[in-house]
Amino acid sequence: MLQGTRMSEFNGLGGQSNGLKRANNLPEDCKESLLAVIEKQIIPRLLNVQQFFPAKAKALSEQLPAGELPEFLAFTQHCLSGDGLKANQLVDALMARGLAHDRIFLELITPAARHLGVLWEQDLCDFTQVTCGLALMHQMIYRLGYESPAGPSVEGESERIMLACAPGSQHFLGLTIVADFFRQAGSEVVLEISSSESELLRAVANEWFDVVGISVALEAQLQTLPALIGHLRESSGNPKVRVVLGGPIFMIRTFDPHELGADAIFTDVREAVGAVKHLVRAR
């Protein structure tokens, strides 16, 4: 595990090309951590039938196809390249042919997500492409109506933390490393790949979170940040949810967290781990 790591070091402060270079040349321990998140958390949250439609889980599991729709490779490529228009057009064409949502979910999105994981394992795509592809697949699942992933709706023994990017950016590499620090400290962490405010609000409404951490990369995102934080608090199933901020922008300028509606701002992962636990205990 990387020691003394600052969030900004994994969020591309040196520009897009530098950020992509770092993502493509990760140390092996870091890369294994990213792969573990993709395999054990993100893809299961996309693919686990019981999370999305528990009432139909048994029936659908018995209907799992031997193969997949031939379009799944093209769908994967559209998602990898961030072409939401073509991805949606492909789904539209399948629906026009009369394919049910269940089949599209099981025979298109499921194999596409698995194929994405294989491409990552074989170094045929970088982390930016992976997160972009998963985000588009996540949006497609919402479109098909499977929008309620399971998760505890009441307080548990250990603190639950949701980490997400502010709408408008998808710099998940830094969040992945931060999530690993919190997990090593005993926290349960959900890395939310939603890319819109409405999906973030749905996530905090569906599951119990003690803390919501938002990573901000762009100065333009600061304008809407107070409103976003206010909406997160209003939508949260936890009336005492704590909201903390991090990300590249806070390494450049100093802000008062309360002016943005947050409880704290962190630029050092080690500091954040201990302080967040203190925030939860001090409620």
C-alpha positions in Angstrom: 0.0 0.0 0.0 1.2 3.5 -0.8 2.2 5.5 2.3 2.0 9.3 2.8 -0.2 9.6 -0.3 -1.9 12.8 -1.1 -5.2 12.6 -3.0 -4.0 15.1 -5.6 -1.2 12.8 -6.6 -3.7 10.4 -8.1 -6.1 13.0 -9.6 -4.1 14.3 -12.5 -3.0 17.7 -11.2 -0.4 17.8 -13.9 -3.0 17.8 -16.6 -5.0 15.1 -18.5 -2.0 13.5 -20.2 0.0 13.2 -17.0 -3.0 11.7 -15.2 -3.5 9.1 -17.9 0.2 8.3 -17.9 0.1 7.6 -14.2 -3.0 5.5 -14.6 -1.3 3.4 -17.3 1.9 2.9 -15.3 0.6 2.0 -11.9 2.7 0.1 -9.4 1.6 -3.5 -9.2 0.3 -3.2 -5.6 -1.8 -0.2 -6.7 -3.0 -1.9 -9.9 -4.1 -5.0 -7.9 -6.0 -2.7 -5.6 -7.8 -1.1 -8.5 -8.6 -4.5 -10.0 -9.9 -5.7 -6.7 -12.3 -2.7 -6.5 -13.5 -3.4 -10.1 -14.0 -7.1 -9.5 -15.3 -7.1 -6.0 -17.4 -4.0 -5.8 -18.1 -2.1 -9.0 -18.9 -5.0 -11.3 -20.8 -6.9 -8.7 -23.0 -3.8 -8.1 -23.6 -3.7 -11.8 -24.2 -7.4 -12.3 -25.6 -9.0 -9.1 -29.1 -9.9 -10.1 -30.3 -10.0 -6.5 -29.2 -6.4 -5.9 -31.3 -5.0 -8.8 -34.4 -7.1 -8.8 -34.5 -9.5 -5.8 -38.1 -10.6 -6.4 -37.1 -12.0 -9.8 -33.6 -13.2 -8.9 -34.3 -16.9 -8.8 -36.4 -17.0 -12.0 -33.9 -14.9 -13.9 -30.9 -17.0 -12.7 -32.6 -20.0 -14.2 -32.9 -18.1 -17.5 -29.2 -17.1 -17.9 -28.3 -17.7 -21.5 -25.5 -20.0 -22.7 -24.1 -17.1 -24.7 -24.5 -13.4 -25.2 -25.9 -11.0 -27.7 -23.4 -10.5 -30.5 -23.7 -6.8 -30.1 -22.0 -6.9 -26.7 -18.6 -6.3 -28.1 -19.7 -3.1 -29.9 -21.6 -2.0 -26.8 -18.4 -2.5 -24.7 -16.4 -0.4 -27.2 -19.0 2.4 -27.2 -18.8 2.5 -23.4 -15.0 2.4 -23.3 -14.9 5.4 -25.7 -17.5 7.3 -23.8 -19.9 7.4 -26.7 -23.2 7.4 -24.8 -25.1 8.2 -28.0 -24.1 5.1 -29.8 -24.5 3.0 -26.7 -28.0 4.2 -26.3 -28.8 3.8 -30.0 -27.6 0.1 -29.8 -30.0 -0.5 -26.9 -32.8 1.3 -28.7 -32.3 -1.0 -31.7 -32.5 -4.1 -29.5 -35.7 -2.8 -27.8 -37.1 -2.1 -31.3 -36.5 -5.7 -32.1 -38.7 -6.6 -29.2 -36.0 -7.7 -26.7 -37.1 -7.5 -23.1 -35.2 -5.4 -20.6 -34.2 -8.6 -18.7 -32.5 -10.0 -21.8 -30.7 -6.7 -22.5 -29.5 -6.6 -18.9 -28.4 -10.2 -18.8 -27.1 -10.8 -22.4 -25.7 -7.3 -23.2 -24.7 -5.4 -20.2 -23.5 -8.3 -18.1 -21.1 -9.8 -20.7 -20.0 -6.3 -21.6 -19.0 -5.5 -18.0 -17.2 -8.8 -17.7 -15.4 -8.2 -20.9 -14.3 -4.8 -19.7 -12.7 -6.6 -16.7 -10.9 -8.9 -19.0 -9.5 -6.0 -21.1 -8.3 -4.4 -17.8 -6.6 -7.6 -16.7 -4.8 -7.9 -20.0 -3.7 -4.3 -20.1 -5.8 -3.6 -23.2 -7.5 -0.5 -21.7 -6.5 2.0 -19.0 -8.3 3.0 -15.8 -9.9 6.1 -17.4 -11.5 3.9 -20.0 -12.7 1.4 -17.4 -14.3 4.1 -15.2 -15.9 5.7 -18.2 -17.2 2.4 -19.5 -18.6 1.4 -16.1 -20.3 4.8 -15.6 -22.1 4.4 -18.9 -23.2 0.9 -18.1 -24.4 2.1 -14.7 -26.5 4.8 -16.5 -27.9 2.1 -18.8 -29.0 0.0 -15.9 -30.9 2.9 -14.4 -32.5 3.4 -17.8 -33.7 -0.2 -17.9 -35.3 0.2 -14.5 -32.9 -1.6 -12.2 -32.1 1.3 -10.0 -32.2 0.0 -6.4 -28.9 -1.8 -5.5 -29.2 -3.4 -2.1 -27.4 -2.0 0.9 -28.2 -1.5 4.6 -30.8 1.3 5.2 -30.0 1.6 8.9 -26.9 2.3 11.0 -24.4 -0.5 11.4 -21.5 -1.3 13.7 -18.7 0.2 11.5 -19.0 3.5 9.6 -20.2 3.4 6.0 -18.6 5.8 3.7 -19.7 6.7 0.1 -17.0 8.3 -2.1 -17.9 10.0 -5.3 -16.7 12.6 -7.8 -18.6 15.8 -8.0 -20.8 15.8 -11.1 -18.8 16.9 -14.2 -15.7 14.7 -13.7 -14.8 11.1 -13.4 -11.3 11.0 -11.7 -11.9 7.7 -10.0 -8.2 6.7 -9.7 -7.6 8.9 -6.6 -10.9 7.8 -5.0 -9.9 4.2 -5.4 -6.7 4.7 -3.5 -8.5 6.8 -0.8 -11.2 4.0 -0.5 -8.4 1.5 0.1 -7.0 3.5 3.0 -10.4 3.7 4.7 -11.0 0.0 4.2 -7.7 -0.8 5.9 -8.8 1.3 8.8 -12.0 -0.8 9.2 -14.5 1.3 7.3 -17.0 0.0 4.9 -16.6 2.0 1.7 -18.8 2.3 -1.4 -17.2 3.8 -4.5 -20.2 5.4 -6.3 -19.6 5.6 -10.0 -22.8 7.7 -10.7 -22.0 10.7 -12.8 -25.0 12.9 -12.2 -26.5 14.6 -9.2 -29.8 12.7 -9.5 -28.0 9.4 -9.3 -25.9 10.5 -6.3 -29.0 11.5 -4.5 -30.7 8.2 -5.3 -27.6 6.4 -3.9 -27.7 8.2 -0.5 -31.4 7.7 -0.3 -31.2 4.0 -0.9 -28.5 3.1 1.5 -27.3 4.2 5.0 -24.1 6.2 4.9 -22.4 7.8 7.9 -20.2 9.9 5.7 -20.3 11.1 2.1 -17.0 12.1 0.6 -17.0 14.2 -2.6 -13.9 14.7 -4.7 -13.7 18.0 -6.6 -11.4 18.5 -9.5 -12.6 21.6 -11.3 -13.1 25.2 -10.0 -16.4 25.4 -12.0 -17.8 22.6 -9.8 -17.5 24.8 -6.7 -20.4 27.0 -7.9 -22.9 24.2 -7.6 -21.2 22.4 -4.7 -23.2 24.0 -1.8 -26.5 23.1 -3.5 -25.3 19.6 -4.1 -24.3 19.1 -0.5 -27.6 20.5 0.7 -29.5 18.1 -1.6 -27.3 15.2 -0.4 -28.2 15.9 3.2 -31.9 16.3 2.4 -32.0 13.0 0.5 -29.9 11.0 2.9 -31.5 8.2 4.9 -29.2 9.3 7.7 -30.3 12.7 9.1 -26.9 13.2 10.7 -24.8 12.3 7.6 -21.4 14.0 7.5 -20.2 15.4 4.2 -16.4 15.8 3.6 -14.5 17.2 0.6 -11.2 16.4 -1.1 -9.6 16.5 -4.5 -7.2 18.5 -6.6 -8.9 21.9 -6.3 -8.3 22.0 -2.5 -4.6 21.7 -3.1 -4.6 24.9 -5.1 -6.8 27.1 -2.9 -7.9 27.2 0.7 -11.6 27.1 1.5 -13.7 27.2 4.6 -15.7 23.9 4.5 -18.7 25.4 6.2 -19.0 28.1 3.4 -19.5 25.2 1.0 -21.9 23.4 3.3 -19.4 20.6 4.2 -18.2 19.4 7.6 -14.5 19.2 6.6 -12.0 19.4 3.8 -9.0 17.0 3.6 -6.0 17.0 1.3 -4.1 14.2 3.1 -5.4 10.7 3.1 -3.9 9.7 6.5 -5.4 12.8 8.1 -8.8 12.1 6.6 -9.0 8.5 7.9 -8.7 9.5 11.6 -10.7 12.7 11.3 -13.6 11.1 9.6 -13.9 8.5 12.3 -13.8 11.3 14.9 -16.6 13.1 13.0 -18.8 10.0 13.1 -18.2 9.5 16.8 -18.9 13.1 17.6 -22.4 13.2 16.1 
